[in-house]
Every structure is written in C-alpha cells, then in structure tokens.
Amino acid sequence: MNKIKYFIREFLLKAVFICWIAVPACLKVKIKNFFRTFYHRHRYSLIRSCATLQAKYRAPGFRAVLLRRPLVSIIIPSFNNSSCLKECLEAVKKNTHYDNYEVILADNNTFDKDSLRIIGDSGHKVVKYSYKFNFSRINNLAAKAAAGEFLVFLNNDTIPQKDWLSPLLAECLKSDVGIAGSRLLYKNNTIQHAGMDFDKKLLVFFHPYRGEPHGLREANYIREVPAVTGACLMIRKSLFDKVGGFDEEYWAESQDVDLCFKARGEGLKVIYTPSSVLYHDEGTTRGLITEDARVYDSTRLRRRWIDNGLIYNTKDSTVTAPHKILLIKLLSMGDVIMVTPVIEAVKKKYPRSELVFATSCQYKDIVDDNPYIDRLVLLRDFDRAQFDSELDYYRSMTLALLYQERWDLVYQLQLLDMPCGYWGTDHHLRDLYAEMANVRLVDEKPVIPVAESQRAKIASLLERYVKDGEKIILLHSTSGWKLKDWDRAKFPLLIEMIKRKYNSVFFQVGGPNDALICDDRVINLLGRLTLKEVAALMERSGLLICPDTGLMHMASAVGLKVVALFGPTSPPTGGPVSGDGYFCLQSDSCCDVPCHMKECSFGRDCAKDISVDKVFEAVCGIIDLEPGKPRSVWKGCVYDGLGREVFNNRSGTGGFRF
C-alpha cells in the first residue's frame, strides 16, 4: 500500500511539473496573481483554519499536563508597590488551576511597610537581593532557590487570567520546546505582547500587533517566534542552568531575548501561546527604562547575536571574551577611591581585555598611573548650570561614551537612582560597586599611586615645619555637606588638649574653598597640594581628624589612622574599610538609622553635637593603639573593622563608650 501511494504521489508531481513548464509565461503571471489575491482576500479564514488544526494537533500536550504534573516554581521579583504585588498574588492564587506549583518572592530592597507585610504574610518562599536592581541577578538568585522542574518568571505588575499556567506547561513539556511565553494585554484589552519578531532592515526586535484589539486573529494562534518577553516566561530549570540563566551584564532589558537565543542555540523552539493570558501594567514598579540603559542593552544584544540582519543560533556567540571594558565613576572623590579595588578585581577577571576607566577631570590624580587601568578617559566636571542633577550628568556622559566607541562591557558605577539608597542596605559602598561590576572582592584594597617626585616634595615640606619626635596630625574641616561638618570653633580646644599630651604638629589639608581653622598652631595647606601630594603627606603622618569626606577614604587607602566624625551618614556603609585603625564617631543626637538628608527635619546638627572630649578620647585611643591591632569605634562599641565582615552581624567586642 505504501509503495502504491509513493508511485501515485510521484506521478502527480511529475505531471504538475510538466504541465507548468508547458504553460506560457503570460499565463504563469496571471496564475500567480490569482493565488496572491486569493490569499490576501481570505487570509483571515486561512489563519483561523490553521489555528483550529494547530489546536487539534497540540491537544496531546494538554493531556500531558494531566498525565505528568511536575512542580512549577513561579518567581516574582518585588520592590514596594504593594497594590500591584497584592493583586498579582491574589490572581495567581485564584486563576492558577494547575495546583502543583510554588511561589518564590524575590525581594529587592523593599522598604514599604504594606509591601513588607504582604511578603511576610504570603507564606511563600522569600529570597532577598539587597543590592542595586538588576533583573537578571535577582531572577538568577531566586532560580537557585527553586525546587521546581520548570521555572516561570513573572513580573509583579502582571495579573494572570483564568488557567494561565497550564498552556505554558503544555508547550514546555514537549521535547522540542525550550521556552514558552504568554499573551499580555493592556488594561484597555489591547495587545501588548504576542511574541517578538525581528526587523531585518532596522536590526531591532519589536512587538507585532502591539496596540491591536485582543481578538485579532493573527495573534490568536500558537506559533514559533524568535523571542518572548520576560514579563511572563516559562523554561525548564535544567535548560535554564545549562545556558547560564539570564545574562547579568545587561542593565535593564534584552536579557529575556538573550535567554531565548541561548535556548534556540540548544536546538529548541521558543513558542508563543495565546491561551495563556495576563494583564500587564508595564513599568509600574520600576518606571521607564532610561535612554543610556536602552542604548547599551540594545547595542550589546545586537553585537552579540546579530550580524547583517542574520540571527545566530550557535553557542559560540555566548562565550566570546570581552575585548574592551568601560568602567564609569564620575562622582565623588571618596567613591572613586572606593572603586579602585573594583578596578583591580575586574582586571583580574579579564586580564587580556583592555580596561578603560572614565571619571571627571578633578579626580585624575586618584587613578592616574593605576597599574590595572589600561586607558584613562577624563570627562568635564559636574556643573549644575549644565545638568539638571548628578544623575542627569551620569546619563549624559554615559550616552556620549556609548556613542563614541564600541564597548563589549560597560559598568556605570552609580547609586543615585537606587530607590532605598545605599544606606538602606547591609552592604558597604565598596561591595555595592563590586556587585554592580559583577565581581567579588577578596583581598583587593583601595590604592592611590604616588610617585617619588611627590614624596620628595612632601619630604622637603616636612623638613621646614616638623621637628624630630613630633607626631604629624592632619586636620580636615569641610565636606561640602553642612550636616556632616564638625564645629570649626571646637578645633582649637581639641588642638590644645592633644598638644598637652602629645608632642605634635598640625596641618590643615583640603581644597582652596574649605573653611579655615582659625588657630596659629595649624599650618595651612589648603589648595597648596595636589591629591597625590596629599596622599604622600598622609604616608608620613600619624593621624587624620576629619568628617565623612573623600580624604577619609584616602587616608584609609594609604594606611593612615583616622578619627572620622559622622553626621547624617552611616559608617557601616560608607566608612573606611582598610588601614591600621579608624574611629568613627556619631553623637547621641544622630538617628539610629542615618537619614542622609541635606537638611534635618528635626532641626538637629548631628556632627556638631559631637563633644571635644569624645573626639580627644578617640584620638588618645588610636594613637596609643598597639601596632597590628586595628580597631574601629561606632555607636559606642569597638569593632575589628568596618564593612561587610563586621557590620553584617553588628557584633561589638566591648571597648570605648562615648
């Protein structure tokens, strides 16, 4: 019987071919036009018929859901926005007819009381990510805690509709399917997402049918697509782990498309299924994506996967080592110093890559001659007359750099748009910057390269002012932030108390616009030294007394002991992290949780309330400290160091009480 069918088919094909050859050319054109016109007139009926056949063909998939019921882990990233989170969780509970699932809430620095209450009362598994928002890292972390065979990544601003999960699982249970995505609607019932397509002329991905009525027939059949959105995406956990999860180098978007390409690289399909329907209030939780993030992410995606309009499906595109890496840190001096360990860690991670560091001109001395920087890019300094804010300054400079050269990796090291503020986390600034650059610090420390010529100049200066046996004590009075500055009128009394006990000489260091300490016993060096020369002076000094400023971090980098006077800022998150010893003092009038406000709503002046006696006691404690035994004081307790190791557990070891 099979042989008979074969001969009949071959006979018919040859007959049609011979007849087509005999047809005149003019008639061929008419026949082609007829079929083309027929298709355009009846395409909706054809699509509907195809959808009916496709539904019948795929019916065994739905039966597979009933026969095999694997555990599905639904991962929902969350940050504040209690109303959306509550509505999403209620919809998941009400409209998920498939009952073998778990929900994992990935909390990213939520501080809203209502949201915290919802998360705490939900009874679901909670994974905390307390760094700056990164969609890929949040979901990758939650995926590690998932117990399910399948993962569903679901935005917290979505509202799943009736039986939304089963169609996704029906597709992913097929051996040739890697990822399945849902149909997303706006609240006015128009289409937001029905799979993603690729424009070969513009070399961009786009959402077809966006804004069209939800009943549009073209969007209501199951089809294979290049990619689906990460707002609601299902993938097998083993496949997710195999391809490395979401790429954490993207800033804000395109990681979902990248994941789909990696799945296709494994020879699997990406399927859009309209039977899974959700409403999506796009951008409600995190807001709109900024232009610099959009440019970087789209450029990275295009260069990684697309060339001359062709989409690569090979694994080789995912393992190319970066040739040129850009680190951007424009503000401020202390933060630039704290980024130097990150620079070292990135260079160790990519030793063969060209590492370019971009900063403003005023901080050139901090990173100039750094052995881990291959090229230094200096940008104009921040000017409030030209930029609306410091964040606008960052984004404008970043866009200029992105358009100027081709970069394989770009890290914009700024926390200005972190909603909870870096002080709302349990991490030191240095560790937050390291997380943003996707590196882990081991033994890297802040460094400021100092040349022998600068040391020689300082040696000549000290010969004029310092006698044998005198301790060199540096004073710094101005931070540029009123609430952080100590009362300058208290410095003379402190100097008198120190000179009574120690044979010492005092230098005031800082910029030309810093407030002068009115005391004849203080040698004024304001504006007379470069930053590298100040670092060279610190190498020869015994102590620095200052507010929370960049010079505090410079002293920590060169190993100088510090008595730091803190106002509204937080020592555990912004204090020194290296050196032989440092005492961080805050007065009793400071709030338990530092506010980081420019003006106090309670009318307090935190740093100025620190008494001279407390500062003198700290000075004596650190000068008399035994070598090799670093200590830090904060909130009345002595600690072995500031930062991640100590303040994660807040374990005091006794000592000075202020």
N, C-alpha and C positions, 0 to 999 in steps of 0.2 A: 504493500500500500504506500509506504514512504517513497519507494522508487517511482511509483506512478505519479505521485504528487510532484516529485522533483522534475520529472520529464515534462509534465504539463506546465509547470512554472517556467522552465527554461524555454519551452516552445512559445509561450505567451510573451516573454520578454524579448525574444528574438523577433517575433512578429511585430511587436510595437516599435522596436528599433528600426526594422526595415521600412515600415510604413512612415516613420518620422523622417527618414532620410529622403523618401520619395516626395514628401510634402514640399511645395515651393516656398521660397524664403518669405515672400509677402504673406503667405497664409500662416507661416510659423509665427510671425509677429502678431497677427490677429488672434491666434490661439493663446499666445502668452498674455496678451492684453485682456482676453476674456477671463482667464483664470485669476489674473491680478484683480480685475474689477469684482469678480465673484467673491474673492476673499475679503476685500475691503467692505463690501455690502453686507456680508454675512459673518464677519469675523466674531461678533459677539455670540452668535449661536454656536459657532465652531468652538469658541473658548469654553462656553457652557457645557457643550458635549464632551470636550476633553476633560473638564473638571469632574463631570459625572463618571466618566470612565476611570479617571485617576482615583476618585474616591473609592470606586469598587475595587480597583487594583490594590489600593492601600488598606483595605479593610482588614486583612490579616494582621497588620501592625497593631490595630486596636485590640484584636483578640490576644496579641502577645502581651499587652499590658495586663490583661485579666489572667493570663496563664502564668506570667512571671512578674512578681511585684517587688522589684529591687528598691532599696532605700534611696530616697532622693533628698539631698541637702540643699535647702533654699538659703542662699547667702544674701543678706540685706545690709549694705553699708548705711550708716546712720550718723547724722550730725544735727542736733537740735531739731527744729521743725516738727514739733510734737503732733500737730494736727495731721500732717501727711503720714507720719510714722504710724499713728493710731489707725488711720483709715486703711493703710496698706496691710497692717497686721490683721485687722478685722476682716478685710476682703480675702486674705489668704486663708484664714480660718473658715470663713463661710463658703467660699467658692471653690475650694480645693476638694474635689470629690475623691481623688486618689488619696488614700489615707496613710500610706507608708512613707512619711516624709518627716524631716526635722528642719527647724528654722535656726539659723545662726545669725545673730545681730553683730555686725562689725562696727563698733562704736569708735568714732574718730573725734575725740576731744569734746564730746557733748557736755555742755555746762548748764543747759536749760533745765530747770527743776522738773517741769512737766515731762520732758523727754526722758530724763533720768528715771522718773517714777515709772513711766511706761516700760522702759527697758528692764527695770528691776522687777516689775510685776508681771512681765510677759511669761516668765517661766521657760524662756528659750535660752539656748546656749549663747553666751556673750563673749566676743573676742575684742580686746581693746587695742587700738593703734593710736598712740599718743604723740605722733609726730605730725608734721605738716601734711595736708591732704595730698594723697597720691592714690588714684583709683586702683591702679594695678597692684600696688603693695598692700593695700587694705584687703582686696579680694584674695590675693595670693596667701596672705596670712590666715584669713578665715578658711580658705580651702584646705590648709594643713590641718585644721581642727575638725574638718568634716568627716563624718563616718559613712556617708552615702556612696553608693556606686556611681551615682550621677549627681552633677552639680548644676544648680540653677542660680545664675547671678541676676538679682532683681533689685532695681532701684527703689528707694523708699518713697519716691514720689509717683509710684505706679499704683493702679487699682485693678487687680486681677478680676476678671469676669468669670462667669459660670464655667466650671470644668476646664480651666485654662491649662492645667498641668498635664493632663492625660494626652492631648495631641502632641505635645513636645516629647514626652516619653515614648510615645508610639513611634515617632520618627527616629529617635536616638537608639532605640532597641534594634534597629536594622543594622546589619553588619557593615554596610557601605556608607553609613551616615555618621559624620563626626560631630556636627553642631546643628541645633535646631533653634529657630527664632520665631517670635510671635508677631501678631499684627497689633500695632499700637495705634491708638486713636487719641485725638484731642478731645477735650470736653464737649466740643460742639459736634462730635461724631464725624469729623473729617479725619482722613488718614494721615498719620504722622510717619509710620514706618510699615512697609510691606516688602521687606528685603531691600538690599542695597545693590545698585548697579554701577558700572564703571563707564565713564565718558572717555573714549579713546582720544578725542581731539583735545579736550582740556586736561586730560590726565588726572581726573579727580573722581572720587566716589560721591554718589548722590542718592537721595531717597526718591525713587519714582512714585508717582501718584500722591505725593505729599499735598495735602490740602483738598484732595478729591473726596467726594462722598464715600462713606464707608461701604456702601453697597456696590461700588464699582466692580464690574465682573472681572476685569483683568487682575485685580488684587485679591480675588477670592478663590484662587486655586493654589494647590501645593506646587511649589516649583523649586528647582535648584538655583541658588543665587551666589554671587561672588562673596557676599558677607551679610551678616545681620548685626543689629545693634546690641550693645552690651547692657541695655536697659532691661532686657529680659532675654536671657540666652541660656540654653542647656547644653552641657557637654559631659561626656563620660569622664570620671575622675582620673582613670588610668591614662586617658589621652591627654587630659589637662596637665598631668605631671610629666608625661613623656615629652611634650613640646615646651616645657618650662613655664607654663602658666602665662599670665599676662606679662607683656614686656614692661618692665618697671622704668625704662628710660623715657617713656612718653610722659608729658606733663599733665595733659588734661583729657585728650581724646585720641582716637585712632587705634587704641590698644585692642579694641574689640575687632576691628578689621584685621589687624595684625594677627590676632589669635585665629581668626577664620582662615587666613592664608597658611598659617602653620598647620592647621588641621588638613587643609587641602594638600599641603606638602606631604602628608602621610597617606595620600591617595583616597581621602574620604570626602564626602559631599557636605555642603552647607545647605540646609533646607529651610525654606520659609513656609510655615503652616498657618493659614488664616483662621483655622479652627480655634487657635489659642489667642484670645482677645484680652487686651488690657488697655485701660486709660492711662495716659502718661502726661503729667503736668511738667513738661520739660524745663529743667533749670531752676526749679523751685527751691531746692535745698542748697545748691552750690552757686547759683547765679549763672550768668552767661560767661562763656569762655572768652578770655582776653585775646587781643589780636596777636600778641607775641607768642602765646601758647599755641594758638591756632596755626600760625605760620611755621613754628618749629615742628609741631606734630605732623602736620600735613607734608612738610618737606622731608621729614625723617621717613614717613611711610612711603612716599613716592620714590626716594632714593634707595630704599631697602628692597622694594618689591616690583617697581615699575620701571621699564626702560623702553622708550619708543612706543609706548602705548600697549605693550605686552605685559601681562601679569605673570610673574614667575610662580611656579608651584613646586620648586625644588627646595630641599632643605639647606642647600648651600648658601642661600641668601640670608639665613638667620645667624650664621656663625662668623661672618666677616668681622675681623678685629677693627676697631676704630683707628683711623689714621690721624685725625685731628680732633682734639678735645678742647672745649672752651669752658672755663670757669669764670663766672661773673660775680664780683663782690665789690660794690661801689661805695657803700657806707657801712659803718663808720670806722674810725681808727681801731678801736678795740675789737670790733668784729672782724676786720681784715686780719688782725693778729691771730684771732682765734681760728681763722680759716687756714692758716699756714699748716697745721697738722693734716687737714683735709687734702691740701695740695700734695703733700708728701704721700698720703695713702693712695690717692688717685694715680700718681706717677708709679707707685709700686705695683698697682693693679694692672696698669697698662704701660709697661716700661718702654715699649717700642713706639708708642704713639707720641705725637707732638702735643705737648700740653701748653695751652695758651691761657694766660690769666689776664682778665680785664678789670681794671679798677680806676678810680678817679686820680687825677694828677697829684693831689695833695698827699696821697698815701704811697707815692712811688718809692720812698726810702724804705718802707717796711718790707717790700717784696723784691726790690732791686737786688740782683746777684743771688737770688734764691736758687740753689742748685737743682731744684725739682721743677722749675719753670723754664720751658724752652723759649718762650717768647712772651713779652710783656706788652699789653695794649693799654695805653693811658687815654682816658676819656675826660672831657671837660668836667669841672667840678659842679656840684649841685648849686643851682641858682633859683631861688623862689620866684624871681621875676620871670623866668623862662618856663618853669614847670609848675603844674598845679599842686603837686605833692611829691614826696620822696618816691612813692610808688609809681607815679607817672614818669619820674626821672628814670627809674629802673626799666620800665617797659619801653620807653622811647629809645634808650641806649641799647637795649637788647634787640629791638627791631632793627636798628641801624647795623648792629653786628651780624645779625642773621642774614641781612640782605647783602652785606659786604663780602662775605666769604662763605665757602662751603664747609660746614662742620658736621662731623659724624656724631658727636655727643655734645650737648650743651647743658650746663648746670647753672641755673640762676639762683644764687645762694642769698635769698632774702626771705624774711619772715613778716614783712609788713602787712601782707594780706592773710595772715593766719588769724582766723576769727577769734579764737580764745586767747591769742597772744602766747608767745613762747613761755612767759612766766606762769601760764596756766597748766603747764606740763610738769612732769617729774624729771625732765632731762635738762642737762646743761646745754647752753647755746652751741658749744663745740660739737656735741653729739647730735644736735638737731641738724647742723650743717653737714655733718658726716652722713647722716641718713638721707639727706636731700641729694648728696653726691653718690649715694648707693655704695658706700664703703664703710668698713668698721675700723675704728682706731684701736691699735694695740699698744704700741709704745711711742707713737708719734707725739711730739710736743711742739708748742709754738716756738718759732725761731725768727730772729731778725739778724741777717748777716751784717757784720760790722767789719770794716776794712782797717788795716793797720794805720793808715793815714788818719783816720778818725780817732783811733785810740791815742795816737801821738799828740793830736791837738788837745785832747782831754788831759793827757798827762802833763802837758805844758801849762794848761789852765790850773790844774790842782797844785802844781809847784808854787804858783803865786799865792794861793789862798789857804792851803791846808798845811798844817804843821804835823810833824811826826807824832803818832799816837792819837790823833783826833779822828773821831768817827764822823763819816760823811753821811748827813741826813738830808734827804731831798724832800721838799715841800711842794705840793701842787694844790691850787685853791679853786680852780674854775672848771666846771664840766660843761657849761653851756646849757644847763638844765637847773633852774633855780632851786627846786626842791632837793636836788642831790648835793648841793654845795654846803659845806660846813661854814659856820660863822667865822669870817676872817678876823673878827675882833678877838677871838679866842686863841689865835695862833701865838701872839706874843707871850701870853701866860704859859702856854704849853712849852714854848721855847725856853722860858725861864726855868721851868720845872725840870726839863731834860738836861739843861746845862749844869744845874746844880748837882746832878747825879753822874752825868757822863761828860767826858771831855769831847766835845763835838763841834762841828761846823755845819752851817745850814745853807743850802742853795735852793732857790725857788726856780722851778722849771715849768715850761708851758709855752703857749703861744703869745704873740705880741699883744693880743687883746685881752689876756687874762687879767683878773683883778690882782693888784699888787698887795702883798702882805707888808704892812707898814711897820717895819722893825729894822733898825740899823744892823742888827746881828745877822740878817739874812742877805746873802749875796744874790742879787737879781740877775737871772739868766733868761728872763722871758724874751722869746723871739730871737735870741742870740745863737741858738744851736739848731742844727737840723735834727730830724728824728733819729738818724743813725748816730749822731753825736750824743744825743740824749741817751741812747742805748749804751754807748760806750761809757758815758758818765755813770750810768747805773751799774755797770760791771765793776766799777771801782768804789761804789757806795755801800753803805751798810743798812740803809732803811729808807723807805718811801712812805710818807703820810699823805693821803690823798682821798678824794671822793671816788665814786664809781666812774672812772674815766678810762680812756684809752691808755694813758700812762700806767695805770694799774696793771693792765694786761701786758704792757711792755716790760714792766718790772718782773712780772711772773715769767715772761719768756726768757729773760737773761738771768733769772735765779736770784733776784733781789727780794729781800724780805719786805713785806707790805703791811701797813695798818690802813685798811680801807674803811671809809666812813660811808655807810649806805643810808639812803633816804627811802624813796618810794620803790626802789628796785630790789631785786631778790638775789642775795649771794649764792644760794644753791643753783640758780640757773644762769647767773651772769657774773659770778665771782671768779677770782683767779683759780687756775687749775694745776699749776706747777710752781716750782721754786722751793726754797728751803723753809719758808714759813710765811703765813699770812693770817692776820686777824681781821675779820670782817665784823664791824660794829654797827648795830642799829639801836636806836633809842627805844625806850618803852612806849613812846607815843606812836611808833610805827604800827600799822595794821598787821595782824597775823598773816594775812595774805597780801603781799605787796601789790599796790594798785597800779603802779607805773603811770600815774597821771601827771600831767604837767602842772596842774593846779589842784590843791587839796580841797575837796568838798566840805571837809570838817574844819577848815581854816588852820590846819597844823603845818608846821615846817619841820619835817621829820629829822633831817640831818642836823639842823641847827640845834636840836634838843639834846644831842649827844654832849655830855659834860666833858670838861677838860680832864677831870680826874679819871674818867673811864678811858679816855684816849691815852693818858700818861700810864695808866696801869697796863694797857695793852702794849705800849712802847717798851716798858720795862720787861714785860713777859717775853717779847720776841727778841729783844737784844740779848737777854740773858739765856735764851734758849740754847740747849746743847746742840752742837753740830750733828747733822744726820737724823734729827728727831723733829720733823716738820709737824706743826700743829696749826689748826685753824679754829677761830672762835666765831660762833654765830649764835645769836639768841641766848647768850649766857653759857653755852657749852663748848668744850674743846673737842675738835674733830681731827681726824688724821688727814683730812683733805676735803676739798670741795668737789662737787660734781657727781657723776653717776654712781661711784662706788659707795660714797658715804651717805649722801642725802636721799638715796633711794630707800634707806631704812631708817634714817634720822636717829642713828644710834649714837648718842653722846657718850663720851668717856670721862665725864667729870672735868674739873679744872676751874678756870676763871669764871666768876659770876659778876655780871655787870648790872 
